[in-house]
Amino acid sequence: MSEQRPLVIGIAGGSCSGKTSVTRAIYDVFRNHSVVVIEQDYYYKNQDHLTFEERLETNYDHPLAFDNDLLIEHLNALLQHKSIEKPVYDYVNHTRSKESIHVEPKDVIILEGILVLEDKRLRDLMDIKLFVDTDSDLRIIRRMERDIKERGRTIESVIEQYITAVRPMHNLFIEPTKRYADVIIPEGGENEVAIDLMVTKIKTILETKSIV
């Protein structure tokens, strides 16, 4: 690994907008170098102190749901070439898992999540800021598929959560962060032109750091 300061790429966007697809596309290009992905939704706050019923009321699309203090602490550690223990979130019990994931420092850090551009402290650590912009009808369909298949949710509960929390939080907190983005990528991972342009830009930056 280079002794240069790692390159930090922030990838934001609404729920199921295609952030993960963009992240994977960039990661796949640079995977033979030195890249790590830090997912913001691994950093939901620990809720062990709450009853299960109280945890069910958590609004996961609100900025206060995230433990950004820990996320920033971990990012700064990685920037100082130190390893971290990335937390794991248990979506069944709605609290932080007892497990963690050991992460070694890398030359490129991709920070991905719905609200990574909302906190100025996070933005200040980023070299490149991306916002994945996808129509709301596609996002709700993708969210229904994901939550039903992967998180054991019912159609009714997904729709209710979308109407009462996801949509209003998107309009209030996520959509406005587009103004902080260096690049807005419409339609996520399907936008090969935008991704190719970003890959070229990243390669240029890494070359100046003598990393690639």
C-alpha angles and dihedrals in degrees: 000000000000120000088225118109108274118252112247119207119188118204116189135167143125125304110293092000093135100268092137092051091052090046091050092047092054093041093052091056094052101030091108090060118047119297135152129185120216113193116207092211089065085066101063109139121270109256101185090123092062129077117249090252091053091049090056088064093060114126101218093187095061120095091235091064090073129080093222091163090065092041091053091046090054094046091051089050091053090047087055089052093253126136123242140200104236112210123237123219122220107215092185095059094028096232141085116294122237087237127084137187121237110229124191121208116266139188093247125040118192112197110195130183147109095264106028090118094048097076113068090208089062094044090053090059094053127095094188126026120198131183120198108211117197131163115265095237091060092045094053092048091050091046092052091051092048099045095045095046101035105026103033095241127154123238090244094053093048092050092047092049091047093052097042101037119000099054098042092044090049092053093043103041114006105042093052091058090071087087090067094054122107089204132020114208114201118212097008122235093006091068098088094168093057092045092050090051091051092048090053091050092049092049090052092052092047091049090056087052089049089236100119 
